Amino acid sequence: MRLALFDLDHTLIPFDSGMAWTRHLVREGALDAGAPQRYLEFCHQYVAGTLDIHAMHRASMAPLAAFAPAQLHAWRKGFALDIAAQLPQGMRDLVARHRERGDLCAIVTATSRLVAEPFAQAFGIEHLVATEAVMRDGRPSGEIDGLPCYREHKLTKVQRWLAGVPAPALTAFEASWFYSDSASDLPLLQAVSHPVAVRPDARLREHALAAGWSVLDTM
């Protein structure tokens, strides 16, 4: 049995899913026009390695508690239609090759499940390991349920997901891949047999070249 794991932002897609979702909500009138700039500041913190993911999640999710679940569902349907045409064909083909071989596939992302799920569906990837929101009456409270799917916690959450599928332990697969653009994902990249750096940031590129990992710059 083989395993293929995919980061989402700047890996499967060449943009930030959270920013795309934020802009979608601005167009729908759910968020004010300053929301993308506030989100961008969190992105700068991510690149600098100073991100408080709980604060980012709270800023992105808490405003949605004011809206009925049916409205959130309608916005997500519209978002899914918006992003369908933005998925790179090269990454669609890569996912399809893994699926056609029968590999167990999952997206593993720091993005909230609420935002990431439409992307998983668009790529035809059944499994999604993501940051989970605390939900109250069908609405996100702004708090994270359990561990955020971020940095070293990605590895922990993948191990827990595999145990629940159920599937072999990560080290027991015949072969395993993880595709990512970010050095923040090094714990999970180092845990698979075939780590792949996709349009990597400077730190990950340096590490990947030194370690002899595959590097994909065009997909």
C-alpha positions in Angstrom: 0.0 0.0 0.0 1.2 3.5 -0.9 0.4 6.9 0.5 0.4 10.4 -1.2 0.0 13.5 0.9 -0.4 17.0 -0.5 -0.1 20.4 1.1 -2.7 22.8 -0.3 -1.6 26.5 -0.4 1.1 27.2 -2.9 1.5 23.4 -3.5 -1.7 22.0 -5.1 -2.8 25.5 -5.8 -0.5 28.5 -6.7 -2.3 30.8 -4.3 -3.5 31.0 -0.7 -6.9 29.4 -0.2 -7.6 31.5 2.9 -7.1 34.7 0.9 -9.3 33.4 -1.9 -12.0 32.6 0.7 -11.6 36.1 2.3 -12.0 37.8 -1.0 -15.0 35.7 -1.8 -16.7 36.8 1.5 -15.9 40.4 0.8 -17.6 40.1 -2.6 -20.6 38.5 -0.8 -20.8 41.4 1.7 -20.0 39.1 4.6 -16.6 40.9 5.4 -15.5 44.5 5.1 -13.1 45.7 2.4 -10.2 45.7 4.8 -10.4 42.0 5.5 -7.9 41.0 2.7 -5.3 43.4 4.1 -5.7 42.0 7.6 -5.3 38.5 6.2 -2.2 39.5 4.3 -0.6 40.6 7.5 -1.1 37.1 8.9 0.5 35.7 5.7 3.6 37.9 6.3 3.8 36.5 9.8 3.6 33.0 8.4 6.6 33.7 6.1 8.5 35.3 8.9 7.9 32.3 11.2 6.0 34.4 13.8 2.5 33.4 13.0 0.0 32.8 15.8 -2.2 30.3 14.0 -4.9 30.6 16.7 -5.1 34.3 16.1 -5.3 33.8 12.3 -8.0 31.2 12.6 -10.0 33.4 15.0 -9.8 36.4 12.7 -10.9 34.3 9.7 -13.6 32.3 11.4 -15.1 34.3 14.2 -17.0 36.8 12.0 -18.9 33.9 10.4 -20.6 33.1 13.7 -23.0 36.0 12.9 -24.5 34.1 9.9 -26.9 31.2 9.7 -25.5 27.8 8.7 -27.6 27.9 5.5 -26.0 31.1 4.5 -22.5 29.7 5.1 -23.4 26.6 3.0 -24.5 28.9 0.2 -21.3 30.9 0.3 -19.2 27.7 0.3 -21.1 26.4 -2.8 -20.4 29.7 -4.6 -16.7 29.5 -3.5 -16.5 25.9 -4.9 -17.7 27.1 -8.3 -15.2 30.0 -8.2 -12.1 27.9 -7.5 -12.9 25.0 -9.8 -11.4 26.8 -12.8 -8.3 27.9 -10.9 -6.8 24.4 -10.2 -3.6 23.9 -12.2 -3.8 21.1 -14.7 -0.4 19.9 -13.8 -1.4 19.3 -10.2 -4.7 17.7 -11.3 -2.7 15.3 -13.4 -0.3 14.5 -10.5 -3.2 13.7 -8.1 -4.9 11.7 -10.8 -1.7 9.5 -11.3 -1.6 8.8 -7.6 -5.3 7.9 -7.5 -5.1 5.7 -10.6 -2.3 3.7 -9.0 -4.6 3.1 -6.0 -2.5 5.2 -3.6 -4.2 6.4 -0.4 -4.4 10.2 -0.9 -5.0 13.1 1.4 -4.6 16.8 1.6 -2.8 17.9 4.7 -3.2 21.6 5.4 -3.2 24.3 8.1 -6.2 25.8 6.4 -9.6 25.3 8.1 -11.6 22.4 6.9 -14.4 24.8 6.1 -12.2 26.4 3.5 -10.1 23.4 2.4 -13.0 21.0 1.8 -14.1 22.5 -1.6 -10.5 22.1 -2.9 -10.4 18.4 -1.8 -13.6 17.8 -3.6 -12.5 19.6 -6.7 -9.3 17.5 -6.9 -11.2 14.3 -6.2 -9.2 13.6 -3.0 -11.4 11.8 -0.5 -9.4 12.4 2.7 -8.6 15.8 4.2 -6.5 16.4 7.3 -7.0 20.1 8.2 -7.3 22.5 11.1 -10.7 21.9 12.7 -13.0 24.7 13.9 -15.0 24.5 17.1 -18.6 24.6 15.8 -21.6 25.9 17.8 -25.0 25.4 16.3 -23.4 24.9 12.9 -21.3 28.1 13.1 -17.6 28.4 13.7 -16.8 30.0 17.0 -13.3 31.2 16.0 -11.5 28.7 18.2 -9.5 25.7 17.0 -10.7 22.2 18.0 -7.6 20.3 19.2 -4.3 20.8 17.5 -3.9 23.1 14.5 -2.7 21.2 11.4 0.5 23.2 11.4 4.2 22.6 11.7 5.0 19.5 13.8 1.3 19.0 14.4 0.8 18.0 10.8 2.8 14.8 11.5 0.8 14.1 14.6 -2.6 14.7 12.9 -1.5 12.4 9.9 -0.6 9.7 12.3 -3.9 10.0 14.1 -5.8 10.0 10.8 -4.0 6.9 9.6 -4.9 5.1 12.8 -8.6 6.0 12.3 -8.9 5.1 8.6 -7.6 2.5 9.5 -4.4 2.2 7.5 -0.8 1.2 8.2 1.4 3.4 10.3 3.3 6.0 8.3 6.5 4.1 8.3 4.8 0.8 7.3 3.8 2.0 3.8 5.5 0.5 0.8 6.2 4.1 -0.3 4.9 7.5 0.8 5.0 11.0 -0.7 4.4 14.4 0.8 4.3 17.4 -1.6 4.9 20.8 0.1 6.2 24.3 -0.6 7.1 25.3 2.9 9.9 24.6 5.4 7.3 24.7 8.1 6.3 21.2 6.8 9.8 19.7 7.4 8.6 17.4 10.2 6.2 15.6 7.8 8.5 15.8 4.8 11.2 14.0 6.8 8.7 11.3 7.8 7.9 10.1 4.3 10.0 8.0 2.0 9.6 10.5 -1.0 9.5 14.1 0.1 8.9 16.5 -2.7 9.5 20.3 -2.6 7.0 22.1 -4.8 8.0 25.7 -5.8 9.7 25.7 -2.3 10.5 28.7 -0.1 14.2 29.5 0.2 14.7 27.5 3.4 13.0 24.4 2.1 14.8 24.7 -1.3 18.2 24.8 0.5 17.2 21.8 2.6 15.8 19.8 -0.3 18.9 20.3 -2.5 21.2 19.4 0.3 19.2 16.2 1.1 18.8 15.2 -2.5 15.0 15.5 -2.5 12.9 16.0 -5.6 12.1 19.7 -6.4 9.2 20.6 -8.7 9.2 24.2 -9.9 6.7 23.9 -12.7 3.4 22.0 -12.4 
